[in-house]
Amino acid sequence: MDVTALRTFVAVADAGQFREAAVDLTITPQAVSKRVTALEKELGVQLFTRDARGARLTLDGQAFLPHARAFLHAAERAVASVRPGRRALRVDVIGRQLAPAGLLRRFHLAHPEIELDVVTVTDSGPALAAVRDGTLDATFRAMPLPGGELPRGLESTPVLDEPLHLFTGPRHEFANARALTPAQLAGRRIWMPGNLPGAEWTAYYDTLAAAFGLTIDAVGPDFGIEPLLDTVAGSTTLATFVSEQTPLVWPAGHDLRRIPLKDPVPLYPHAMIWRTGDAHPSLAALRRHLTAAYPGRPTSGVWTPDLGRPDGPDHS
């Protein structure tokens, strides 16, 4: 239905005259008449009785008026929902328990006035496609991406380099260590059943394993973090990796140990990715917030992967 014709009909109903409605709409009385006539023809009913006193609603016009108002209000809300700054900023955080979700929570605390729509997309391919076609405003991913460069039309900036920790039970050989080097883990079994083929974190840990001679074991069903920690807690040989900012809670009886890695410190490189030309003002605010908080990567004593070339990790 023609929104302009509906708006003209409501204006005439409110003014009671075609001429006054024309003044309100800044068009000619003839244009008002043509629009109303076209609407009456479309509906198949007469909406106004026209006489010397002006334009009076017929019974059909009276019945139609509240629906016309509701239609116009809905149209106005629809337009307002996509005006710059009115639509919620839609951001993918990969997982709600991972560090990017924490980054976004801190942004929300700093800018509670900005409306956020937080989603989780597991695979990087669909996430990047969603950013490129505008379904998402931004996503957080490991950079560089596994196997290639950032697709055309997308931009990125580093926002967090997250150190890795080793998680063990109380009877594991490294349970009492205050810190470990990646070299000390050579030949040890690191159980990570959540490592899915093709996932960016799988590429990260495969590259880490190749660099330091680790054994990443992804065999077994992934029942989630709680069953994983239950198994690690009772094992003398199994350990797993977790990132420094991953929030974990476990029963006190598990007595799990979280051991930092050093010399070098393996860093998981988080970056925010967005579409070139996305003019959402809240996206600009999010970028400013994250880049201001990012301290920059240390120039020595750390390890980051070259996910584009698994045989070429970066030892700094």
NORNORTA-V517266 format. One record per pair of residues at least 12 apart in sequence whose C-alpha atoms are under 10 Angstrom apart, sorted by the first residue. I is the first residue (numbers start at 1). J is the second residue. D is the distance in Angstrom with one decimal. If there is no record, write none. Layout:
i: {I,I}
j: {J,J}
d: {D,D}
//
This chain:
i: {1,1,1,1,2,2,2,2,3,3,3,3,4,4,4,4,5,5,5,5,5,5,5,5,5,6,6,6,6,6,6,6,6,6,7,7,7,7,7,7,7,8,8,8,8,8,8,8,8,8,8,8,9,9,9,9,9,9,9,9,9,9,9,9,9,9,9,10,10,10,10,10,10,10,10,11,11,11,11,12,12,12,12,12,12,12,12,12,12,13,13,13,13,13,13,13,13,14,14,15,15,15,16,16,16,16,16,16,16,17,17,17,17,17,17,17,17,18,18,18,18,18,18,18,18,19,19,19,19,20,36,40,43,43,45,45,45,45,46,46,46,46,47,47,47,47,47,47,47,48,48,48,49,82,83,84,84,84,84,84,85,85,85,85,85,85,85,86,86,86,86,86,87,87,87,87,87,87,88,88,88,88,88,88,88,88,89,89,89,89,89,89,89,89,89,89,89,89,89,90,90,90,90,90,90,90,90,90,90,90,90,90,90,91,91,91,91,91,91,91,91,91,91,91,91,91,91,91,91,91,91,91,92,92,92,92,92,92,92,92,92,92,92,92,92,92,92,92,92,92,92,93,93,93,93,93,93,93,93,93,93,93,94,94,94,94,94,94,94,94,94,94,94,95,95,95,95,95,96,96,96,96,97,97,97,97,98,98,98,98,98,98,99,99,99,99,99,99,99,99,99,99,100,100,100,100,100,100,100,100,100,100,101,101,101,101,101,102,102,102,103,103,103,103,103,103,103,104,104,104,104,104,106,106,107,107,107,107,107,108,110,111,111,111,111,113,114,114,114,114,114,115,116,117,117,118,118,119,119,120,120,121,121,122,122,122,123,123,123,123,123,123,124,124,124,124,124,124,124,124,124,125,125,125,125,127,127,127,127,128,128,128,128,128,128,128,128,129,129,130,130,131,131,131,131,131,131,131,132,132,132,132,132,132,132,132,132,133,133,134,134,134,136,136,137,137,137,137,137,137,137,137,138,138,138,138,138,138,138,138,138,138,138,139,139,139,139,139,139,140,140,140,140,140,140,140,140,140,140,141,141,141,141,141,141,141,141,141,141,142,142,142,142,142,142,142,142,142,142,142,142,142,142,142,143,143,143,143,143,143,143,143,143,143,143,143,143,143,143,143,144,144,144,144,144,144,144,144,144,144,144,144,144,145,145,145,145,145,145,145,145,146,146,146,146,146,146,146,146,146,146,146,146,146,147,147,147,147,147,147,147,147,148,148,148,149,149,150,151,152,152,153,153,153,153,154,154,154,154,154,154,155,155,155,155,155,155,155,156,156,156,156,156,156,156,157,157,157,157,157,157,157,157,157,158,158,158,158,158,158,158,158,158,158,158,159,159,159,159,159,159,159,159,159,159,159,159,159,159,160,160,160,160,160,160,160,160,160,160,160,160,160,161,161,161,161,161,161,161,161,161,161,161,161,161,161,161,162,162,162,162,162,162,162,162,162,162,162,163,163,163,163,163,163,163,163,163,163,163,163,163,163,163,164,164,164,164,164,164,164,164,164,164,164,164,164,164,164,165,165,165,165,165,165,165,165,165,165,165,165,165,165,165,165,165,165,166,166,166,166,166,166,166,166,166,166,166,166,166,166,166,166,167,167,167,167,167,167,167,167,167,167,167,167,167,167,167,168,168,168,168,168,168,168,168,168,168,168,168,168,168,168,168,168,168,168,169,169,169,169,169,169,169,169,169,169,169,169,169,169,169,169,169,170,170,170,170,170,170,170,170,170,170,171,171,171,171,171,171,171,171,171,171,172,172,172,172,172,172,172,172,172,172,173,173,173,173,174,174,174,174,174,175,175,175,175,175,175,175,176,176,176,177,177,177,177,178,178,178,178,178,179,179,179,179,179,179,180,180,180,180,180,180,180,181,181,181,181,181,181,181,181,182,182,182,182,182,182,182,182,182,182,182,182,182,183,183,183,183,183,183,183,183,184,184,184,184,185,185,185,185,185,185,186,186,186,186,186,186,186,187,187,187,187,187,187,188,188,188,188,188,188,188,188,189,189,189,189,189,189,189,189,190,190,190,190,190,190,190,190,190,190,190,190,191,191,191,191,191,191,191,191,191,191,191,191,191,191,192,192,192,192,192,192,192,192,192,192,192,192,192,192,193,193,193,193,193,193,193,193,193,193,193,193,194,194,194,194,194,194,194,194,194,194,195,195,195,195,195,196,196,197,200,201,201,202,202,203,203,203,203,203,204,204,204,204,204,204,204,204,205,205,205,205,206,206,206,207,207,207,207,207,207,207,207,207,208,208,208,208,208,208,208,208,210,210,210,210,211,211,211,211,211,211,211,211,216,216,217,217,225,225,225,226,226,226,226,228,229,229,229,229,229,229,230,230,230,230,231,232,232,233,233,233,233,233,233,233,234,234,234,239,240,241,241,241,242,242,242,243,243,243,243,244,244,244,244,244,261,262,262,262,263,263,263,263,263,263,264,264,264,264,264,264,264,265,265,265,265,265,265,265,266,266,266,266,266,266,267,267,267,267,267,268,268,268,269,269,269,271,272,272,272,272,273,274,298,299,300,300,301,301,302,302,302,303,303,304}
j: {39,42,43,71,35,38,39,42,68,71,72,75,35,36,39,72,32,34,35,36,37,38,39,40,68,35,36,39,65,67,68,69,71,72,25,35,36,68,69,71,72,21,22,24,25,31,32,33,34,35,36,39,21,32,33,35,36,37,39,40,47,48,61,64,65,68,69,36,61,64,65,66,68,69,72,23,24,25,32,24,25,32,33,36,48,54,55,56,57,47,48,55,56,57,61,62,65,55,65,54,55,56,48,50,53,54,55,56,57,29,50,51,52,53,54,55,56,30,31,32,33,36,50,54,55,32,33,54,55,54,48,61,60,64,58,59,60,61,58,59,60,61,59,60,61,62,63,64,65,60,61,62,61,280,280,278,279,280,281,282,114,115,279,280,281,282,283,114,115,280,281,282,114,115,116,117,280,282,114,115,116,117,118,137,280,282,114,115,116,117,118,136,137,138,280,281,282,283,286,115,116,117,118,119,131,134,135,136,137,138,139,282,283,104,116,117,118,119,120,121,127,131,135,136,137,138,139,140,272,273,274,283,104,117,118,119,120,121,122,127,128,130,131,136,137,138,139,140,141,272,273,118,119,120,121,122,127,138,139,140,141,272,118,119,120,121,122,123,124,127,139,140,141,119,120,121,122,140,118,119,120,246,245,246,247,248,242,243,244,245,246,247,140,160,161,162,243,244,245,246,247,270,139,140,141,159,160,245,246,270,271,272,118,119,120,140,246,245,246,247,140,159,160,286,289,290,293,116,118,286,289,290,289,290,285,286,287,289,290,286,289,282,285,286,289,282,281,282,283,285,286,282,282,136,137,136,139,136,139,139,140,139,140,196,199,200,141,196,198,199,200,201,139,140,141,142,145,146,198,199,200,145,198,199,200,139,140,141,273,140,141,150,151,154,273,274,275,151,154,274,275,153,154,273,274,275,276,278,151,152,153,154,273,274,275,276,278,153,275,274,275,278,274,275,273,274,275,278,279,280,282,283,154,155,156,272,273,274,275,278,283,286,287,156,271,272,273,274,275,156,157,158,159,160,270,271,272,273,274,156,158,200,201,268,269,270,271,272,273,158,160,161,200,201,203,204,268,269,270,271,272,273,305,307,156,157,158,200,204,268,269,270,271,272,273,304,305,306,307,308,156,158,200,204,269,270,271,304,305,306,307,308,309,200,201,203,204,271,306,307,308,198,199,200,201,202,203,204,305,306,307,308,309,310,198,200,203,306,307,308,309,310,307,308,309,307,308,273,275,275,276,274,275,276,277,273,274,275,276,277,278,271,272,273,274,275,276,277,271,272,273,274,275,276,287,270,271,272,273,274,287,290,291,294,269,270,271,272,273,290,291,294,295,296,297,269,270,271,272,287,289,290,291,292,293,294,295,296,297,267,268,269,270,271,272,290,291,293,294,295,296,297,243,244,266,267,268,269,270,271,294,295,296,297,298,302,304,242,243,244,245,246,265,266,267,268,269,270,242,243,244,245,260,261,262,265,266,267,268,269,302,303,304,241,242,243,244,245,246,258,259,260,261,262,265,266,267,268,179,180,240,241,242,243,244,245,246,257,258,259,260,261,262,265,266,267,179,180,182,185,190,239,240,241,242,243,244,257,258,259,260,261,190,229,232,233,238,239,240,241,242,243,256,257,258,259,260,190,229,231,232,233,234,235,236,237,238,239,240,241,254,255,256,257,258,259,229,230,231,232,233,234,235,236,237,238,239,240,254,255,256,257,258,232,233,234,235,236,253,254,255,256,257,232,233,234,235,236,237,238,255,256,257,232,233,234,235,236,237,238,239,256,257,236,237,238,239,236,237,239,257,259,236,239,255,256,257,258,259,257,258,259,257,258,259,260,257,258,259,260,261,258,259,260,261,262,263,259,260,261,262,263,264,265,212,260,261,262,263,264,265,266,208,209,211,212,213,214,261,262,263,264,265,266,303,211,212,213,214,261,262,263,264,212,213,214,261,209,212,213,214,215,261,209,210,211,212,213,214,215,209,212,213,214,215,216,213,214,215,216,217,237,238,239,214,215,216,217,237,238,239,240,205,209,214,215,216,217,218,237,238,239,240,241,215,216,217,218,219,220,228,231,232,237,238,239,240,241,205,216,217,218,219,220,222,225,228,238,239,240,241,242,216,217,218,219,220,221,222,223,224,225,228,240,217,218,219,220,221,222,223,224,225,228,216,217,218,219,222,218,222,218,307,268,307,216,218,305,306,307,308,310,267,268,269,304,305,306,307,310,241,268,305,307,305,307,310,304,305,306,307,309,310,311,312,313,266,303,304,305,306,307,310,313,310,311,312,313,303,305,310,311,312,313,314,315,240,241,238,240,248,249,250,248,249,250,251,240,248,249,250,251,254,256,250,251,254,256,254,254,256,250,251,253,254,255,256,257,254,255,256,257,258,258,259,260,258,259,260,260,266,267,268,258,259,260,267,268,302,301,302,303,300,301,302,303,315,316,300,301,302,303,304,315,316,300,301,302,303,304,315,316,301,302,303,304,305,315,297,302,303,304,305,303,304,305,297,304,305,290,286,287,290,291,287,287,316,316,315,316,315,316,314,315,316,315,316,316}
d: {8.8,8.9,9.9,9.5,9.4,9.7,8.1,9.8,9.2,8.3,7.0,8.0,8.0,9.9,9.9,9.4,8.5,9.1,5.3,6.4,9.2,7.8,6.3,9.8,10.0,8.6,8.2,7.6,9.2,9.9,6.2,8.3,8.4,7.5,9.0,9.6,9.8,8.0,8.3,9.5,7.1,7.5,8.5,9.6,7.6,9.4,6.5,9.0,10.0,7.0,7.0,9.6,8.9,8.3,9.5,7.9,6.0,9.7,8.2,9.7,8.5,9.2,9.1,9.9,8.3,8.3,9.7,9.8,9.9,9.8,6.9,9.3,7.2,7.1,9.3,9.9,7.6,7.8,9.4,9.4,9.8,8.3,9.6,8.8,9.1,9.4,7.3,8.9,9.2,9.4,8.4,7.6,7.4,6.8,8.6,9.0,8.0,10.0,10.0,9.1,8.7,9.9,9.6,9.9,8.6,5.9,5.3,6.4,8.5,9.4,8.8,9.7,9.7,8.0,4.6,5.1,8.2,8.6,9.5,6.5,7.0,9.6,9.2,7.1,6.8,8.2,9.4,8.7,9.8,9.7,8.8,9.5,10.0,9.9,9.3,9.9,6.9,8.4,7.0,8.9,6.9,7.2,7.7,5.9,4.1,7.8,9.3,8.1,9.2,8.6,6.4,9.2,9.4,9.6,8.9,10.0,7.2,5.6,6.7,8.9,8.6,9.1,8.9,5.9,5.7,6.5,9.2,9.2,8.5,8.9,9.4,9.4,9.7,7.7,8.8,9.3,8.4,9.4,7.5,4.8,5.1,5.8,9.4,9.6,9.2,8.4,7.9,6.4,4.9,5.8,8.2,8.2,6.4,8.4,7.5,9.0,6.5,6.9,9.4,8.9,6.1,4.5,5.9,7.3,9.6,9.5,7.9,5.4,5.3,6.9,8.8,9.9,9.1,8.7,7.4,6.3,5.2,6.1,8.3,9.7,9.9,9.1,9.6,6.1,5.8,4.9,5.7,8.2,9.6,9.8,9.5,9.3,9.7,8.6,6.0,4.8,5.1,6.2,9.2,7.5,10.0,9.7,9.3,7.2,8.3,6.3,4.6,6.5,9.2,9.6,9.8,7.1,6.5,5.5,7.4,9.0,9.9,8.8,6.2,5.7,8.3,9.5,9.8,7.7,4.6,5.2,5.4,8.0,8.7,8.8,7.8,6.9,7.7,8.3,5.6,7.6,7.4,9.9,8.9,8.5,7.2,9.8,9.0,6.3,6.6,8.6,9.8,8.3,9.7,7.3,5.4,7.7,9.5,8.5,9.9,8.0,8.0,8.4,5.6,6.1,8.6,8.5,9.1,6.4,8.7,8.9,8.4,9.3,9.7,7.6,9.0,8.9,8.6,9.8,9.5,9.1,9.8,8.1,8.8,9.4,9.9,8.7,8.7,9.9,9.6,7.7,9.6,9.0,8.7,8.4,9.8,8.9,9.4,9.6,9.1,7.0,9.9,6.9,7.9,9.3,8.7,9.6,8.8,9.1,9.5,10.0,9.8,6.8,9.9,9.2,9.6,8.5,9.0,9.4,9.8,9.7,10.0,8.9,9.3,9.1,10.0,8.7,9.8,9.9,7.9,9.3,9.6,9.6,8.2,6.2,7.6,9.9,8.9,9.1,7.1,9.1,8.4,9.2,9.1,7.2,6.9,9.9,9.7,9.3,9.7,6.7,9.0,9.0,9.7,9.7,9.2,8.8,8.0,8.3,8.0,8.5,9.1,9.0,9.8,10.0,9.6,9.5,7.9,8.0,6.2,6.0,9.7,9.6,8.6,8.8,6.9,6.7,9.8,7.8,5.7,8.6,9.7,9.9,8.4,9.3,7.6,8.2,8.3,8.9,8.6,6.0,7.0,7.3,9.6,8.1,9.7,7.2,9.7,9.8,9.4,6.7,5.5,4.6,7.4,9.5,7.9,9.7,9.9,9.4,8.3,5.7,5.3,6.8,9.9,9.1,9.8,9.4,8.9,10.0,6.5,5.5,4.5,6.2,9.1,9.3,9.5,7.8,9.2,10.0,8.1,5.6,5.4,6.5,7.3,9.1,9.8,9.6,6.7,7.6,9.7,8.3,7.1,5.4,4.8,6.0,8.7,9.9,9.7,8.8,8.5,9.0,7.8,9.1,9.8,8.8,6.0,6.4,6.0,8.9,9.5,9.7,8.8,8.5,7.6,9.2,9.7,10.0,9.6,10.0,8.2,9.2,8.7,9.9,8.2,6.7,5.8,6.5,9.7,7.0,10.0,9.0,9.5,9.9,8.7,6.0,6.5,8.4,8.4,6.1,9.1,9.4,6.3,8.1,9.8,8.3,4.7,5.2,8.2,8.5,9.9,9.6,8.9,9.3,6.3,4.3,6.9,8.3,7.9,5.1,8.4,9.8,7.4,8.9,9.9,9.2,9.0,8.7,6.0,5.5,8.5,6.7,5.7,4.5,5.4,9.1,9.8,9.9,8.3,5.6,5.5,6.2,6.2,9.7,6.3,5.4,4.3,6.4,8.8,9.5,9.8,8.8,5.4,5.6,6.8,9.1,8.3,9.1,7.7,9.9,7.2,6.1,4.2,6.4,9.0,8.6,7.6,7.6,10.0,8.3,9.1,8.0,5.9,5.2,6.5,8.9,9.6,5.8,6.2,9.0,7.7,5.4,8.6,8.4,9.9,9.1,8.1,6.2,5.1,6.8,9.2,8.6,9.2,8.8,6.2,8.3,8.3,8.6,10.0,9.9,9.2,5.5,5.5,4.6,6.0,8.7,8.6,9.2,8.3,6.9,9.4,9.9,8.8,10.0,6.3,6.2,7.2,9.6,9.5,8.1,5.1,4.9,6.5,7.5,8.9,6.0,5.5,8.4,7.9,7.7,9.0,6.3,5.7,4.5,6.3,9.0,8.9,9.4,9.9,6.6,5.9,4.6,5.7,9.1,9.9,9.8,8.8,6.7,6.4,9.1,7.3,5.8,6.3,7.2,8.9,9.1,8.5,5.8,5.4,5.9,6.1,9.7,10.0,9.6,6.1,5.3,4.5,5.8,9.4,9.3,8.8,10.0,9.0,8.4,9.7,9.6,8.9,6.8,5.9,4.8,6.4,8.7,9.6,7.9,5.8,5.0,6.4,7.1,9.4,8.5,7.9,9.0,9.0,5.6,5.2,5.9,6.8,9.8,7.0,5.6,4.8,6.3,9.0,9.8,8.6,9.8,6.1,6.6,9.1,8.1,8.4,8.5,7.0,4.8,6.8,9.0,9.9,9.0,5.8,5.3,6.8,8.1,8.4,9.0,8.6,5.5,4.0,6.2,6.3,7.0,8.8,8.0,7.5,9.9,7.1,6.6,4.8,6.1,9.1,9.2,6.8,7.9,8.4,8.0,9.9,7.7,5.9,5.9,6.7,9.8,8.2,7.7,7.0,5.1,8.4,10.0,9.5,9.4,9.8,8.9,8.8,9.0,6.8,4.3,5.8,7.4,7.9,9.8,9.3,7.0,7.5,9.8,9.9,9.5,9.5,9.3,8.9,8.5,9.3,9.7,9.7,8.2,6.0,8.4,8.0,7.8,9.8,8.7,9.0,9.4,6.9,9.1,9.5,9.0,6.2,7.3,9.2,9.2,5.5,5.0,5.7,6.8,9.7,7.1,6.5,4.9,6.1,8.2,9.7,9.5,9.7,8.6,5.4,5.0,5.6,6.8,7.8,9.4,8.9,9.2,9.1,6.2,8.7,8.3,6.5,7.2,7.5,7.3,8.0,7.9,9.9,9.2,5.7,7.5,8.4,9.8,9.7,8.8,9.2,8.8,9.5,9.3,9.8,9.5,7.7,7.7,6.2,8.8,9.9,8.4,9.9,9.7,6.1,4.7,4.7,7.6,9.4,8.9,6.0,5.2,6.0,9.6,8.5,5.9,5.9,8.5,9.9,8.2,8.5,8.5,7.0,5.0,6.2,6.5,7.3,6.2,6.9,8.4,9.9,9.4,7.4,6.0,4.9,5.9,8.5,8.9,6.4,5.2,5.0,7.1,8.4,6.1,4.7,6.1,7.9,9.2,8.7,10.0,8.6,9.7,6.3,6.0,5.2,8.0,9.4,6.7,5.9,4.9,7.8,8.9,8.5,9.9,8.4,9.8,8.7,6.1,7.5,9.6,9.2,7.0,4.1,5.7,5.7,6.3,5.2,8.5,8.8,9.7,8.2,9.5,9.9,6.8,9.0,8.9,8.0,5.4,8.4,7.6,8.7,9.4,9.1,8.8,5.8,9.0,8.7,7.9,9.6,9.5,8.5,8.8,9.9,9.4,9.2,9.1,9.7,6.7,9.4,8.1,9.9,7.8,9.5,8.9,6.6,8.6,6.6,8.8,9.2,9.5,9.0,9.9,9.7,9.5,8.1,9.4,6.5,7.9,7.2,9.0,5.5,7.6,8.7,7.1,8.1,8.8,8.5,7.0,9.8,10.0,9.0,8.0,8.1,7.9,9.8,8.9,9.6,8.9,9.0,8.1,8.6,6.8,9.2,9.1,8.9,9.7,9.7,9.4,8.5,9.8,9.9,8.8,8.5,7.5,9.8,8.6,9.4,9.5,7.6,9.7,8.4,8.1,8.3,9.0,7.4,9.4,9.7,8.9,8.1,9.6,10.0,8.9,5.4,7.2,6.0,8.9,7.6,9.7,9.4,9.8,9.8,9.1,9.5,10.0,8.5,9.7,9.9,9.6,9.7,8.7,7.7,9.1,9.8,8.2,9.5,9.5,9.9,7.7,7.8,9.4,9.5,5.8,7.1,8.7,10.0,9.8,8.2,4.7,4.5,5.7,9.4,7.6,7.6,9.4,6.3,4.5,5.8,8.6,9.7,9.5,9.0,5.8,4.7,6.1,8.6,9.4,9.3,6.7,6.0,5.5,8.3,8.8,6.8,8.2,9.3,7.1,8.4,9.8,9.7,8.1,8.8,9.8,9.8,9.5,8.6,6.6,8.4,4.8,8.1,5.8,8.7,6.8,5.5,5.0,5.9,8.1}
//
